[in-house]
Amino acid sequence: MRGTLIPVVGPSGAGKDTLIDAARVARPDIFFPTRIITRPSGAVGEVFRGVETGFFHSMVDKGGFAFHWQAHGLFYGIPIEIIAALDAGQDVIFNGSRGMIDQVRQRFEIVQVMVVTAPDAVLARRLAARGREDADDIAARLKCSSYAVPEGADVCVIQNDGPLKESCARFVDALPPRRSMGSV
């Protein structure tokens, strides 16, 4: 049985990486690929591998990504190694982009989209606290924050605006159930 591909999407500052980190602790049975981003590796926040734009494009040309996209002036990619994990029956979770959901659904059979969201005031406070964007960048990201939630039976929405412990519990509880060792 193939694993479930779990893209986590939502506006910047919604807490996607925080909830993914909670799942990483609670669900070691899930594969968490490291995103490749054209951002300097020393940047704070999520776990990622920073690369130069030219290197990123060479990875695209060599088929190094299961899929990739561009957002906020950066390029993002999910390494091709997720295919082997899915084929082995392991679930795979990653921080994605709502713009690539159709691409994911077309390419992969079993998908569960996790949408993480929060009110604009919460997003603005979180974006300012992480220190990666200036006021103009934050304003631009907030303009993108109100978007239609992807539709489909494979969508789960997590409102992340209350106590972190509760949001983490809701997120982990919404993940596909653990697979027994005999089913992989």
TIRO-2110 file (N, C-alpha, C; in Angstrom, 1 decimal):
// TIRO-2110
0.8, -1.2, 0.0, N, 1, A
0.0, 0.0, 0.0, CA, 1, A
0.9, 1.2, 0.0, C, 1, A
0.6, 2.2, -0.9, N, 2, A
1.3, 3.4, -0.9, CA, 2, A
1.0, 4.3, 0.3, C, 2, A
2.0, 5.1, 0.6, N, 3, A
1.8, 6.1, 1.7, CA, 3, A
1.0, 7.3, 1.2, C, 3, A
0.6, 8.1, 2.2, N, 4, A
-0.2, 9.3, 1.9, CA, 4, A
0.8, 10.5, 1.8, C, 4, A
0.6, 11.3, 0.8, N, 5, A
1.4, 12.5, 0.7, CA, 5, A
0.6, 13.6, 1.4, C, 5, A
1.2, 14.3, 2.3, N, 6, A
0.5, 15.3, 3.1, CA, 6, A
1.2, 16.7, 3.0, C, 6, A
0.7, 17.5, 2.0, N, 7, A
1.2, 18.8, 1.9, CA, 7, A
0.5, 19.7, 2.9, C, 7, A
1.3, 20.5, 3.6, N, 8, A
0.8, 21.4, 4.6, CA, 8, A
0.8, 22.8, 4.0, C, 8, A
-0.3, 23.5, 3.8, N, 9, A
-0.3, 24.8, 3.2, CA, 9, A
-1.1, 25.8, 4.0, C, 9, A
-0.9, 27.0, 3.7, N, 10, A
-1.5, 28.1, 4.5, CA, 10, A
-0.7, 29.4, 4.4, C, 10, A
-1.2, 30.5, 4.8, N, 11, A
-0.5, 31.7, 4.7, CA, 11, A
0.8, 31.8, 5.6, C, 11, A
1.7, 32.6, 5.2, N, 12, A
2.9, 32.8, 5.9, CA, 12, A
2.5, 33.3, 7.3, C, 12, A
3.2, 32.7, 8.3, N, 13, A
2.9, 33.0, 9.7, CA, 13, A
1.8, 32.2, 10.4, C, 13, A
1.2, 31.3, 9.6, N, 14, A
0.1, 30.5, 10.2, CA, 14, A
0.6, 29.5, 11.2, C, 14, A
1.9, 29.1, 11.1, N, 15, A
2.4, 28.2, 12.0, CA, 15, A
2.6, 26.8, 11.4, C, 15, A
2.7, 26.7, 10.1, N, 16, A
2.9, 25.4, 9.5, CA, 16, A
4.1, 24.7, 10.0, C, 16, A
5.3, 25.3, 10.0, N, 17, A
6.5, 24.7, 10.5, CA, 17, A
6.4, 24.2, 12.0, C, 17, A
5.8, 25.0, 12.8, N, 18, A
5.6, 24.7, 14.2, CA, 18, A
4.8, 23.4, 14.3, C, 18, A
3.7, 23.3, 13.6, N, 19, A
2.8, 22.2, 13.7, CA, 19, A
3.5, 20.9, 13.0, C, 19, A
4.3, 21.2, 12.0, N, 20, A
5.0, 20.1, 11.4, CA, 20, A
6.1, 19.6, 12.4, C, 20, A
6.7, 20.5, 13.1, N, 21, A
7.7, 20.1, 14.1, CA, 21, A
7.0, 19.2, 15.2, C, 21, A
5.8, 19.6, 15.6, N, 22, A
5.1, 18.8, 16.6, CA, 22, A
4.8, 17.4, 16.1, C, 22, A
4.4, 17.3, 14.8, N, 23, A
4.2, 16.0, 14.2, CA, 23, A
5.4, 15.2, 14.1, C, 23, A
6.6, 15.9, 13.9, N, 24, A
7.9, 15.2, 13.8, CA, 24, A
8.2, 14.4, 15.1, C, 24, A
7.8, 15.1, 16.2, N, 25, A
8.0, 14.4, 17.5, CA, 25, A
7.0, 13.3, 17.8, C, 25, A
5.8, 13.6, 17.5, N, 26, A
4.7, 12.7, 17.8, CA, 26, A
4.6, 11.5, 16.9, C, 26, A
5.0, 11.7, 15.6, N, 27, A
4.9, 10.7, 14.6, CA, 27, A
6.2, 10.4, 13.9, C, 27, A
7.1, 9.7, 14.5, N, 28, A
8.4, 9.4, 13.9, CA, 28, A
8.2, 8.4, 12.7, C, 28, A
7.0, 7.8, 12.6, N, 29, A
6.7, 6.9, 11.5, CA, 29, A
6.5, 7.6, 10.2, C, 29, A
6.4, 8.9, 10.2, N, 30, A
6.1, 9.7, 9.0, CA, 30, A
7.5, 10.2, 8.5, C, 30, A
7.7, 10.3, 7.2, N, 31, A
8.9, 10.8, 6.5, CA, 31, A
8.7, 12.3, 6.4, C, 31, A
9.7, 13.1, 6.8, N, 32, A
9.7, 14.5, 6.7, CA, 32, A
10.9, 15.0, 5.9, C, 32, A
10.7, 15.2, 4.6, N, 33, A
11.8, 15.6, 3.7, CA, 33, A
12.2, 17.0, 4.0, C, 33, A
13.5, 17.3, 3.7, N, 34, A
14.0, 18.6, 3.9, CA, 34, A
13.8, 19.4, 2.6, C, 34, A
13.0, 20.5, 2.7, N, 35, A
12.8, 21.3, 1.5, CA, 35, A
14.1, 22.0, 1.0, C, 35, A
14.2, 22.1, -0.3, N, 36, A
15.3, 22.9, -0.9, CA, 36, A
14.8, 24.2, -1.2, C, 36, A
15.5, 25.3, -0.8, N, 37, A
15.0, 26.7, -1.0, CA, 37, A
16.1, 27.5, -1.4, C, 37, A
15.9, 28.5, -2.3, N, 38, A
16.9, 29.4, -2.7, CA, 38, A
16.9, 30.6, -1.7, C, 38, A
17.2, 30.2, -0.5, N, 39, A
17.3, 31.2, 0.6, CA, 39, A
18.6, 30.8, 1.3, C, 39, A
19.4, 31.8, 1.8, N, 40, A
20.6, 31.5, 2.6, CA, 40, A
20.4, 30.5, 3.7, C, 40, A
21.2, 29.5, 3.8, N, 41, A
21.0, 28.4, 4.8, CA, 41, A
21.0, 28.9, 6.3, C, 41, A
21.6, 30.1, 6.6, N, 42, A
21.6, 30.6, 7.9, CA, 42, A
20.3, 31.2, 8.4, C, 42, A
19.3, 31.3, 7.5, N, 43, A
18.0, 32.0, 7.8, CA, 43, A
17.3, 31.2, 8.9, C, 43, A
16.7, 32.0, 9.8, N, 44, A
16.0, 31.4, 10.9, CA, 44, A
14.7, 30.8, 10.5, C, 44, A
14.1, 29.9, 11.3, N, 45, A
12.8, 29.3, 11.0, CA, 45, A
12.9, 27.8, 10.8, C, 45, A
12.3, 27.4, 9.7, N, 46, A
12.2, 26.0, 9.4, CA, 46, A
13.5, 25.3, 9.1, C, 46, A
13.5, 24.0, 9.1, N, 47, A
14.7, 23.2, 8.7, CA, 47, A
14.6, 23.2, 7.2, C, 47, A
15.6, 23.6, 6.5, N, 48, A
15.7, 23.5, 5.0, CA, 48, A
17.1, 23.5, 4.6, C, 48, A
17.3, 23.2, 3.3, N, 49, A
18.6, 23.3, 2.7, CA, 49, A
18.6, 24.4, 1.7, C, 49, A
19.5, 25.4, 2.0, N, 50, A
19.6, 26.6, 1.2, CA, 50, A
20.5, 26.4, 0.0, C, 50, A
20.1, 26.8, -1.2, N, 51, A
21.0, 26.6, -2.4, CA, 51, A
20.9, 27.9, -3.2, C, 51, A
21.9, 28.0, -4.1, N, 52, A
21.9, 29.1, -5.0, CA, 52, A
20.9, 28.8, -6.1, C, 52, A
20.3, 29.8, -6.8, N, 53, A
19.3, 29.7, -7.8, CA, 53, A
19.8, 28.8, -9.0, C, 53, A
21.1, 29.0, -9.4, N, 54, A
21.6, 28.2, -10.5, CA, 54, A
21.7, 26.7, -10.1, C, 54, A
22.0, 26.4, -8.9, N, 55, A
22.1, 25.0, -8.4, CA, 55, A
20.7, 24.4, -8.4, C, 55, A
19.7, 25.2, -7.9, N, 56, A
18.3, 24.8, -7.9, CA, 56, A
17.9, 24.4, -9.3, C, 56, A
18.1, 25.2, -10.2, N, 57, A
17.7, 24.9, -11.6, CA, 57, A
18.4, 23.7, -12.2, C, 57, A
19.6, 23.5, -11.8, N, 58, A
20.3, 22.3, -12.2, CA, 58, A
19.6, 21.0, -11.6, C, 58, A
19.2, 21.1, -10.4, N, 59, A
18.4, 20.0, -9.8, CA, 59, A
17.1, 19.8, -10.5, C, 59, A
16.4, 20.8, -10.9, N, 60, A
15.2, 20.7, -11.7, CA, 60, A
15.5, 19.9, -13.0, C, 60, A
16.6, 20.4, -13.7, N, 61, A
17.0, 19.8, -15.0, CA, 61, A
17.3, 18.3, -14.8, C, 61, A
17.9, 17.9, -13.7, N, 62, A
18.3, 16.5, -13.5, CA, 62, A
17.3, 15.7, -12.9, C, 62, A
16.0, 16.2, -12.7, N, 63, A
15.0, 15.5, -12.1, CA, 63, A
15.1, 15.2, -10.6, C, 63, A
15.7, 16.2, -9.9, N, 64, A
16.0, 16.0, -8.5, CA, 64, A
14.8, 16.3, -7.6, C, 64, A
13.7, 16.8, -8.1, N, 65, A
12.6, 17.1, -7.3, CA, 65, A
11.3, 16.3, -7.7, C, 65, A
10.5, 15.9, -6.7, N, 66, A
9.2, 15.3, -7.0, CA, 66, A
8.3, 16.4, -7.6, C, 66, A
8.5, 17.6, -7.1, N, 67, A
7.8, 18.8, -7.6, CA, 67, A
8.5, 20.0, -7.0, C, 67, A
8.3, 21.2, -7.6, N, 68, A
8.9, 22.4, -7.2, CA, 68, A
8.0, 23.6, -7.6, C, 68, A
8.2, 24.7, -7.0, N, 69, A
7.4, 25.9, -7.2, CA, 69, A
8.1, 27.2, -6.9, C, 69, A
7.6, 28.3, -7.2, N, 70, A
8.1, 29.6, -6.9, CA, 70, A
7.1, 30.4, -6.1, C, 70, A
7.6, 31.0, -5.0, N, 71, A
6.7, 31.9, -4.2, CA, 71, A
7.5, 32.9, -3.5, C, 71, A
7.0, 34.1, -3.4, N, 72, A
7.7, 35.2, -2.6, CA, 72, A
9.1, 35.4, -3.1, C, 72, A
9.4, 35.3, -4.4, N, 73, A
10.7, 35.5, -4.9, CA, 73, A
11.7, 34.4, -4.7, C, 73, A
11.3, 33.3, -4.2, N, 74, A
12.2, 32.2, -3.9, CA, 74, A
11.7, 30.9, -4.7, C, 74, A
12.6, 30.0, -4.9, N, 75, A
12.2, 28.7, -5.5, CA, 75, A
12.3, 27.6, -4.4, C, 75, A
11.3, 26.7, -4.4, N, 76, A
11.1, 25.7, -3.4, CA, 76, A
11.0, 24.4, -4.1, C, 76, A
11.6, 23.3, -3.5, N, 77, A
11.6, 22.0, -4.1, CA, 77, A
11.5, 20.9, -3.1, C, 77, A
10.7, 19.9, -3.4, N, 78, A
10.7, 18.7, -2.5, CA, 78, A
11.5, 17.6, -3.2, C, 78, A
12.5, 17.1, -2.6, N, 79, A
13.4, 16.1, -3.2, CA, 79, A
12.6, 14.8, -3.7, C, 79, A
13.1, 14.3, -4.8, N, 80, A
12.6, 13.1, -5.4, CA, 80, A
12.5, 11.9, -4.5, C, 80, A
13.3, 11.9, -3.4, N, 81, A
13.4, 10.8, -2.5, CA, 81, A
12.1, 10.4, -1.8, C, 81, A
11.1, 11.4, -1.9, N, 82, A
9.8, 11.1, -1.3, CA, 82, A
9.1, 10.0, -2.0, C, 82, A
9.4, 9.8, -3.3, N, 83, A
8.8, 8.7, -4.1, CA, 83, A
9.0, 7.4, -3.5, C, 83, A
10.3, 7.1, -3.1, N, 84, A
10.7, 5.8, -2.5, CA, 84, A
10.0, 5.6, -1.2, C, 84, A
9.8, 6.7, -0.4, N, 85, A
9.2, 6.5, 0.9, CA, 85, A
7.7, 6.2, 0.7, C, 85, A
7.0, 6.9, -0.3, N, 86, A
5.6, 6.7, -0.6, CA, 86, A
5.4, 5.2, -1.1, C, 86, A
6.3, 4.8, -2.0, N, 87, A
6.2, 3.5, -2.6, CA, 87, A
6.4, 2.4, -1.5, C, 87, A
7.1, 2.7, -0.5, N, 88, A
7.4, 1.8, 0.6, CA, 88, A
6.2, 1.8, 1.6, C, 88, A
5.2, 2.6, 1.4, N, 89, A
4.0, 2.7, 2.3, CA, 89, A
4.2, 3.7, 3.4, C, 89, A
5.2, 4.5, 3.3, N, 90, A
5.4, 5.5, 4.4, CA, 90, A
4.7, 6.8, 4.0, C, 90, A
4.0, 7.4, 5.0, N, 91, A
3.4, 8.7, 4.8, CA, 91, A
4.5, 9.8, 4.7, C, 91, A
4.3, 10.9, 3.9, N, 92, A
5.2, 11.9, 3.7, CA, 92, A
4.5, 13.3, 4.0, C, 92, A
5.1, 14.1, 4.8, N, 93, A
4.5, 15.4, 5.1, CA, 93, A
5.6, 16.5, 4.9, C, 93, A
5.1, 17.6, 4.3, N, 94, A
6.0, 18.7, 4.0, CA, 94, A
5.3, 20.0, 3.9, C, 94, A
6.0, 21.1, 4.1, N, 95, A
5.4, 22.5, 4.0, CA, 95, A
5.4, 22.8, 2.6, C, 95, A
4.2, 23.0, 2.0, N, 96, A
4.0, 23.3, 0.6, CA, 96, A
3.4, 24.6, 0.3, C, 96, A
2.8, 24.7, -0.8, N, 97, A
2.2, 26.0, -1.3, CA, 97, A
0.8, 25.6, -1.9, C, 97, A
-0.1, 26.4, -1.6, N, 98, A
-1.5, 26.1, -2.2, CA, 98, A
-1.5, 26.1, -3.7, C, 98, A
-0.5, 26.8, -4.3, N, 99, A
-0.4, 26.8, -5.8, CA, 99, A
0.0, 25.5, -6.4, C, 99, A
0.5, 24.6, -5.6, N, 100, A
1.0, 23.3, -6.2, CA, 100, A
0.1, 22.2, -5.8, C, 100, A
-1.1, 22.4, -5.2, N, 101, A
-2.0, 21.4, -4.8, CA, 101, A
-2.5, 20.6, -6.0, C, 101, A
-2.9, 21.3, -7.1, N, 102, A
-3.4, 20.6, -8.2, CA, 102, A
-2.3, 19.7, -8.8, C, 102, A
-1.1, 20.2, -8.9, N, 103, A
0.0, 19.4, -9.4, CA, 103, A
0.2, 18.1, -8.5, C, 103, A
0.1, 18.3, -7.2, N, 104, A
0.3, 17.1, -6.3, CA, 104, A
-0.9, 16.1, -6.5, C, 104, A
-2.1, 16.6, -6.6, N, 105, A
-3.2, 15.7, -6.8, CA, 105, A
-3.2, 15.0, -8.1, C, 105, A
-2.6, 15.6, -9.1, N, 106, A
-2.5, 14.9, -10.4, CA, 106, A
-1.5, 13.9, -10.4, C, 106, A
-0.4, 14.1, -9.7, N, 107, A
0.7, 13.1, -9.7, CA, 107, A
0.6, 12.0, -8.7, C, 107, A
0.0, 12.3, -7.6, N, 108, A
0.0, 11.3, -6.5, CA, 108, A
-1.4, 10.8, -6.2, C, 108, A
-1.6, 9.5, -6.0, N, 109, A
-2.9, 8.9, -5.8, CA, 109, A
-3.5, 9.2, -4.4, C, 109, A
-2.7, 9.1, -3.4, N, 110, A
-3.3, 9.3, -2.0, CA, 110, A
-2.7, 10.6, -1.4, C, 110, A
-3.6, 11.6, -1.3, N, 111, A
-3.2, 12.9, -0.8, CA, 111, A
-4.1, 13.4, 0.3, C, 111, A
-3.5, 14.0, 1.4, N, 112, A
-4.3, 14.6, 2.4, CA, 112, A
-3.8, 16.0, 2.6, C, 112, A
-4.5, 17.1, 2.2, N, 113, A
-4.1, 18.4, 2.3, CA, 113, A
-4.4, 19.0, 3.7, C, 113, A
-3.4, 19.5, 4.4, N, 114, A
-3.6, 20.1, 5.7, CA, 114, A
-3.4, 21.6, 5.5, C, 114, A
-4.5, 22.3, 5.7, N, 115, A
-4.5, 23.8, 5.6, CA, 115, A
-4.4, 24.4, 7.0, C, 115, A
-3.4, 25.1, 7.3, N, 116, A
-3.2, 25.8, 8.6, CA, 116, A
-3.5, 27.3, 8.3, C, 116, A
-4.3, 27.8, 9.2, N, 117, A
-4.6, 29.2, 9.1, CA, 117, A
-4.8, 29.9, 10.4, C, 117, A
-4.8, 31.2, 10.4, N, 118, A
-4.9, 32.1, 11.6, CA, 118, A
-5.4, 33.5, 11.1, C, 118, A
-6.0, 34.3, 12.0, N, 119, A
-6.5, 35.6, 11.6, CA, 119, A
-5.3, 36.5, 11.2, C, 119, A
-5.5, 37.5, 10.4, N, 120, A
-4.4, 38.4, 9.9, CA, 120, A
-3.6, 39.0, 11.1, C, 120, A
-4.3, 39.4, 12.2, N, 121, A
-3.6, 40.0, 13.3, CA, 121, A
-2.5, 39.1, 13.9, C, 121, A
-2.9, 37.8, 14.0, N, 122, A
-2.0, 36.8, 14.5, CA, 122, A
-0.9, 36.6, 13.5, C, 122, A
-1.2, 36.5, 12.2, N, 123, A
-0.2, 36.3, 11.2, CA, 123, A
0.8, 37.5, 11.2, C, 123, A
0.4, 38.7, 11.3, N, 124, A
1.3, 39.9, 11.3, CA, 124, A
2.2, 39.8, 12.5, C, 124, A
1.7, 39.5, 13.6, N, 125, A
2.5, 39.4, 14.8, CA, 125, A
3.6, 38.3, 14.7, C, 125, A
3.2, 37.1, 14.1, N, 126, A
4.2, 36.0, 14.0, CA, 126, A
5.2, 36.4, 12.9, C, 126, A
4.8, 37.0, 11.8, N, 127, A
5.8, 37.4, 10.8, CA, 127, A
6.8, 38.4, 11.3, C, 127, A
6.3, 39.3, 12.1, N, 128, A
7.2, 40.3, 12.7, CA, 128, A
8.2, 39.7, 13.6, C, 128, A
7.7, 38.7, 14.4, N, 129, A
8.5, 38.1, 15.4, CA, 129, A
9.6, 37.2, 14.8, C, 129, A
9.4, 36.6, 13.6, N, 130, A
10.4, 35.7, 13.1, CA, 130, A
11.6, 36.5, 12.5, C, 130, A
11.3, 37.8, 12.2, N, 131, A
12.4, 38.7, 11.8, CA, 131, A
13.0, 38.4, 10.4, C, 131, A
12.3, 37.7, 9.5, N, 132, A
12.9, 37.5, 8.2, CA, 132, A
12.4, 38.5, 7.2, C, 132, A
11.3, 39.2, 7.4, N, 133, A
10.7, 40.2, 6.5, CA, 133, A
10.6, 41.6, 7.1, C, 133, A
10.7, 42.6, 6.2, N, 134, A
10.5, 43.9, 6.7, CA, 134, A
9.0, 44.2, 6.6, C, 134, A
8.7, 45.5, 7.0, N, 135, A
7.2, 45.8, 7.1, CA, 135, A
6.5, 45.7, 5.7, C, 135, A
7.2, 46.1, 4.6, N, 136, A
6.7, 45.9, 3.3, CA, 136, A
6.4, 44.5, 2.9, C, 136, A
7.4, 43.6, 3.2, N, 137, A
7.3, 42.2, 3.0, CA, 137, A
6.1, 41.6, 3.7, C, 137, A
6.0, 42.0, 5.0, N, 138, A
4.9, 41.5, 5.8, CA, 138, A
3.6, 41.9, 5.2, C, 138, A
3.5, 43.2, 4.8, N, 139, A
2.2, 43.6, 4.2, CA, 139, A
1.9, 42.8, 2.9, C, 139, A
2.9, 42.6, 2.1, N, 140, A
2.7, 41.8, 0.9, CA, 140, A
2.2, 40.4, 1.2, C, 140, A
2.8, 39.8, 2.3, N, 141, A
2.4, 38.4, 2.6, CA, 141, A
1.0, 38.4, 3.2, C, 141, A
0.6, 39.4, 3.9, N, 142, A
-0.7, 39.5, 4.5, CA, 142, A
-1.8, 39.6, 3.4, C, 142, A
-1.4, 40.3, 2.3, N, 143, A
-2.3, 40.4, 1.1, CA, 143, A
-2.6, 39.1, 0.6, C, 143, A
-1.7, 38.2, 0.6, N, 144, A
-1.9, 36.8, 0.1, CA, 144, A
-2.5, 35.9, 1.1, C, 144, A
-2.7, 36.3, 2.3, N, 145, A
-3.2, 35.4, 3.4, CA, 145, A
-4.7, 35.0, 3.2, C, 145, A
-5.5, 35.9, 2.7, N, 146, A
-6.9, 35.5, 2.5, CA, 146, A
-7.1, 34.9, 1.1, C, 146, A
-7.2, 33.6, 1.1, N, 147, A
-7.4, 32.9, -0.1, CA, 147, A
-8.3, 31.8, 0.1, C, 147, A
-8.9, 31.4, -1.0, N, 148, A
-9.9, 30.3, -0.8, CA, 148, A
-9.2, 29.0, -0.4, C, 148, A
-9.7, 28.3, 0.5, N, 149, A
-9.2, 27.1, 1.0, CA, 149, A
-9.3, 26.1, -0.1, C, 149, A
-8.3, 25.3, -0.4, N, 150, A
-8.5, 24.2, -1.5, CA, 150, A
-9.7, 23.4, -1.2, C, 150, A
-10.4, 23.0, -2.2, N, 151, A
-11.6, 22.2, -2.0, CA, 151, A
-11.3, 20.7, -2.2, C, 151, A
-12.1, 19.9, -1.6, N, 152, A
-12.0, 18.5, -1.8, CA, 152, A
-12.1, 17.7, -0.6, C, 152, A
-12.4, 16.4, -0.7, N, 153, A
-12.6, 15.5, 0.4, CA, 153, A
-11.3, 15.3, 1.1, C, 153, A
-10.2, 15.6, 0.5, N, 154, A
-8.8, 15.3, 1.0, CA, 154, A
-8.3, 16.5, 1.8, C, 154, A
-9.1, 17.5, 2.2, N, 155, A
-8.7, 18.7, 2.9, CA, 155, A
-9.1, 18.7, 4.3, C, 155, A
-8.1, 19.1, 5.2, N, 156, A
-8.4, 19.3, 6.6, CA, 156, A
-7.9, 20.6, 7.0, C, 156, A
-8.7, 21.5, 7.6, N, 157, A
-8.4, 22.8, 8.0, CA, 157, A
-8.1, 22.9, 9.5, C, 157, A
-6.9, 23.4, 9.9, N, 158, A
-6.6, 23.6, 11.3, CA, 158, A
-6.4, 25.1, 11.5, C, 158, A
-7.3, 25.6, 12.4, N, 159, A
-7.2, 27.0, 12.8, CA, 159, A
-6.2, 27.1, 14.0, C, 159, A
-5.1, 27.8, 13.7, N, 160, A
-4.0, 27.8, 14.6, CA, 160, A
-3.9, 29.2, 15.3, C, 160, A
-4.9, 29.6, 16.1, N, 161, A
-4.9, 30.9, 16.7, CA, 161, A
-5.1, 30.8, 18.2, C, 161, A
-5.1, 29.6, 18.8, N, 162, A
-5.3, 29.5, 20.2, CA, 162, A
-4.1, 28.9, 20.9, C, 162, A
-4.2, 28.3, 22.0, N, 163, A
-3.0, 27.7, 22.7, CA, 163, A
-2.3, 26.8, 21.8, C, 163, A
-1.0, 26.9, 21.7, N, 164, A
-0.2, 26.1, 20.8, CA, 164, A
-0.4, 24.6, 21.0, C, 164, A
-0.4, 24.2, 22.3, N, 165, A
-0.6, 22.8, 22.6, CA, 165, A
-1.8, 22.2, 22.0, C, 165, A
-2.9, 23.0, 22.0, N, 166, A
-4.2, 22.5, 21.4, CA, 166, A
-4.1, 22.4, 19.9, C, 166, A
-3.5, 23.4, 19.3, N, 167, A
-3.3, 23.4, 17.8, CA, 167, A
-2.5, 22.2, 17.4, C, 167, A
-1.4, 22.0, 18.1, N, 168, A
-0.5, 20.8, 17.8, CA, 168, A
-1.3, 19.5, 17.9, C, 168, A
-2.1, 19.4, 19.0, N, 169, A
-2.9, 18.2, 19.2, CA, 169, A
-3.9, 18.0, 18.1, C, 169, A
-4.6, 19.0, 17.7, N, 170, A
-5.5, 18.9, 16.6, CA, 170, A
-4.8, 18.5, 15.3, C, 170, A
-3.7, 19.1, 15.0, N, 171, A
-2.9, 18.8, 13.8, CA, 171, A
-2.5, 17.3, 13.8, C, 171, A
-1.9, 16.9, 14.9, N, 172, A
-1.4, 15.5, 14.9, CA, 172, A
-2.6, 14.5, 14.8, C, 172, A
-3.7, 14.8, 15.5, N, 173, A
-4.9, 14.0, 15.5, CA, 173, A
-5.5, 13.9, 14.1, C, 173, A
-5.3, 14.9, 13.3, N, 174, A
-5.9, 14.9, 11.9, CA, 174, A
-5.0, 14.2, 10.9, C, 174, A
-3.8, 13.8, 11.3, N, 175, A
-3.0, 13.0, 10.3, CA, 175, A
-3.5, 11.6, 10.1, C, 175, A
-3.1, 11.0, 9.0, N, 176, A
-3.6, 9.6, 8.8, CA, 176, A
-3.1, 8.7, 10.0, C, 176, A
-3.9, 7.7, 10.3, N, 177, A
-3.5, 6.8, 11.4, CA, 177, A
-2.2, 6.1, 11.1, C, 177, A
-1.5, 5.8, 12.2, N, 178, A
-0.2, 5.0, 12.1, CA, 178, A
-0.5, 3.7, 11.4, C, 178, A
0.4, 3.3, 10.6, N, 179, A
0.3, 2.0, 9.9, CA, 179, A
1.0, 0.9, 10.7, C, 179, A
0.4, -0.2, 10.7, N, 180, A
1.1, -1.3, 11.4, CA, 180, A
2.3, -1.8, 10.6, C, 180, A
3.2, -2.3, 11.2, N, 181, A
4.4, -2.7, 10.5, CA, 181, A
4.1, -3.7, 9.4, C, 181, A
3.1, -4.5, 9.5, N, 182, A
2.7, -5.5, 8.5, CA, 182, A
2.1, -4.9, 7.2, C, 182, A
1.7, -3.6, 7.3, N, 183, A
1.0, -3.0, 6.2, CA, 183, A
1.9, -2.2, 5.3, C, 183, A
3.2, -2.1, 5.6, N, 184, A
4.1, -1.3, 4.8, CA, 184, A
4.8, -2.2, 3.8, C, 184, A
END
